[in-house]
Amino acid sequence: MNVVVLNGSFNKNGKTYSILNEFLNKIKHRSNNIFIVDVYDLKINHCIGCRRCEKTGECIYRDLDELYKK
């Protein structure tokens, strides 16, 4: 089982990160694959309504591919 935790705080070493670490310490025995994604570092494009995702199942922008793999 993969666990992906999204950290929405801009401060990577702040209180939110401390709380996330406490949570991960409690569930680490359930998963070998734990990923923390700092959302603030992602460069996410806005949807332009091209509908390519409906036709091909993929977005015209490739910005979230690594996140989807996790």
PASEBA-1860 file (N, C-alpha, C; in nm, 3 decimals):
! residues 70
1> MNVVVLNG> 0.085/-0.117/0.000/0.000/0.000/0.000/0.089/0.124/0.000 ~ 0.058/0.216/-0.089/0.127/0.345/-0.092/0.049/0.445/-0.009 ~ 0.122/0.529/0.062/0.061/0.637/0.138/0.123/0.766/0.086 ~ 0.038/0.856/0.038/0.083/0.986/-0.011/0.023/1.092/0.080 ~ 0.110/1.168/0.144/0.067/1.273/0.235/0.097/1.407/0.169 ~ -0.005/1.490/0.159/0.011/1.622/0.098/0.031/1.725/0.208 ~ 0.147/1.786/0.209/0.178/1.892/0.304/0.148/2.025/0.236 ~ 0.046/2.094/0.283/0.005/2.219/0.222/0.070/2.342/0.281
9> SFNKNGKT> 0.156/2.325/0.378/0.220/2.438/0.444/0.343/2.483/0.366 ~ 0.367/2.611/0.362/0.488/2.663/0.296/0.611/2.643/0.382 ~ 0.592/2.621/0.512/0.703/2.600/0.604/0.725/2.450/0.621 ~ 0.828/2.398/0.555/0.850/2.253/0.553/0.893/2.197/0.688 ~ 0.935/2.279/0.779/0.979/2.232/0.910/0.894/2.290/1.024 ~ 0.773/2.329/0.992/0.687/2.392/1.091/0.599/2.293/1.167 ~ 0.496/2.346/1.229/0.406/2.265/1.312/0.328/2.164/1.229 ~ 0.286/2.203/1.111/0.212/2.109/1.025/0.298/1.988/0.993
17> YSILNEFL> 0.423/2.012/0.961/0.515/1.902/0.929/0.536/1.813/1.051 ~ 0.544/1.871/1.170/0.558/1.792/1.293/0.437/1.703/1.313 ~ 0.319/1.756/1.288/0.196/1.677/1.302/0.194/1.565/1.199 ~ 0.236/1.595/1.076/0.243/1.491/0.973/0.338/1.379/1.013 ~ 0.451/1.414/1.070/0.547/1.313/1.115/0.489/1.225/1.224 ~ 0.414/1.283/1.317/0.348/1.203/1.420/0.251/1.103/1.357 ~ 0.174/1.151/1.262/0.080/1.064/1.191/0.153/0.951/1.120 ~ 0.260/0.985/1.050/0.336/0.885/0.975/0.402/0.783/1.067
25> NKIKHRSN> 0.447/0.826/1.183/0.505/0.732/1.279/0.404/0.629/1.325 ~ 0.278/0.668/1.331/0.173/0.575/1.374/0.132/0.477/1.265 ~ 0.151/0.514/1.139/0.108/0.424/1.031/0.223/0.358/0.956 ~ 0.346/0.387/0.993/0.460/0.338/0.915/0.468/0.186/0.912 ~ 0.412/0.118/1.009/0.414/-0.028/1.008/0.317/-0.088/0.906 ~ 0.230/-0.007/0.850/0.131/-0.055/0.753/0.176/-0.039/0.608 ~ 0.280/0.038/0.585/0.320/0.066/0.448/0.471/0.081/0.436 ~ 0.524/0.027/0.329/0.666/0.044/0.299/0.690/0.167/0.213
33> NIFIVDVY> 0.586/0.217/0.149/0.598/0.329/0.056/0.519/0.448/0.108 ~ 0.589/0.536/0.178/0.527/0.658/0.230/0.595/0.776/0.163 ~ 0.514/0.862/0.103/0.565/0.979/0.032/0.505/1.105/0.092 ~ 0.589/1.204/0.119/0.541/1.336/0.159/0.561/1.429/0.041 ~ 0.454/1.491/-0.003/0.460/1.584/-0.116/0.435/1.723/-0.061 ~ 0.530/1.812/-0.081/0.513/1.951/-0.042/0.441/2.024/-0.155 ~ 0.312/2.043/-0.137/0.228/2.102/-0.241/0.276/2.240/-0.280 ~ 0.332/2.312/-0.186/0.379/2.447/-0.213/0.488/2.449/-0.320
41> DLKINHCI> 0.564/2.338/-0.334/0.671/2.330/-0.433/0.623/2.289/-0.572 ~ 0.501/2.238/-0.581/0.450/2.192/-0.711/0.415/2.311/-0.800 ~ 0.440/2.295/-0.926/0.401/2.397/-1.025/0.281/2.340/-1.102 ~ 0.161/2.377/-1.057/0.039/2.320/-1.112/-0.028/2.422/-1.203 ~ -0.052/2.382/-1.325/-0.119/2.470/-1.421/-0.270/2.462/-1.403 ~ -0.336/2.569/-1.439/-0.482/2.574/-1.434/-0.541/2.501/-1.555 ~ -0.655/2.442/-1.533/-0.727/2.376/-1.643/-0.770/2.481/-1.745 ~ -0.748/2.450/-1.873/-0.788/2.543/-1.978/-0.912/2.493/-2.053
49> GCRRCEKT> -0.969/2.383/-2.008/-1.093/2.333/-2.067/-1.077/2.274/-2.206 ~ -0.960/2.220/-2.237/-0.937/2.166/-2.371/-1.001/2.028/-2.390 ~ -1.037/1.962/-2.281/-1.104/1.832/-2.280/-1.018/1.716/-2.331 ~ -0.888/1.737/-2.338/-0.801/1.627/-2.379/-0.810/1.510/-2.281 ~ -0.827/1.541/-2.154/-0.836/1.436/-2.054/-0.955/1.344/-2.080 ~ -1.061/1.398/-2.136/-1.177/1.315/-2.168/-1.149/1.222/-2.285 ~ -1.065/1.268/-2.378/-1.036/1.188/-2.497/-0.926/1.086/-2.475 ~ -0.820/1.127/-2.403/-0.702/1.041/-2.389/-0.680/0.990/-2.247
57> GECIYRDL> -0.749/1.049/-2.150/-0.727/1.012/-2.010/-0.607/1.081/-1.948 ~ -0.544/1.170/-2.023/-0.428/1.244/-1.974/-0.447/1.393/-1.995 ~ -0.389/1.469/-1.905/-0.395/1.615/-1.915/-0.292/1.664/-2.017 ~ -0.323/1.775/-2.081/-0.229/1.836/-2.174/-0.102/1.880/-2.101 ~ -0.118/1.918/-1.975/-0.004/1.954/-1.892/0.047/1.828/-1.823 ~ 0.175/1.814/-1.813/0.236/1.695/-1.752/0.286/1.726/-1.611 ~ 0.232/1.828/-1.547/0.284/1.876/-1.420/0.257/1.784/-1.301 ~ 0.155/1.701/-1.309/0.120/1.616/-1.196/0.153/1.468/-1.219
65> DELYKK> 0.223/1.436/-1.326/0.253/1.297/-1.358/0.326/1.224/-1.245 ~ 0.425/1.288/-1.185/0.500/1.223/-1.077/0.412/1.198/-0.955 ~ 0.322/1.291/-0.927/0.230/1.274/-0.815/0.134/1.158/-0.843 ~ 0.084/1.150/-0.966/-0.007/1.042/-1.002/0.060/0.906/-0.989 ~ 0.188/0.896/-1.022/0.260/0.770/-1.011/0.268/0.720/-0.867 ~ 0.282/0.815/-0.776/0.291/0.778/-0.634/0.158/0.728/-0.585
END
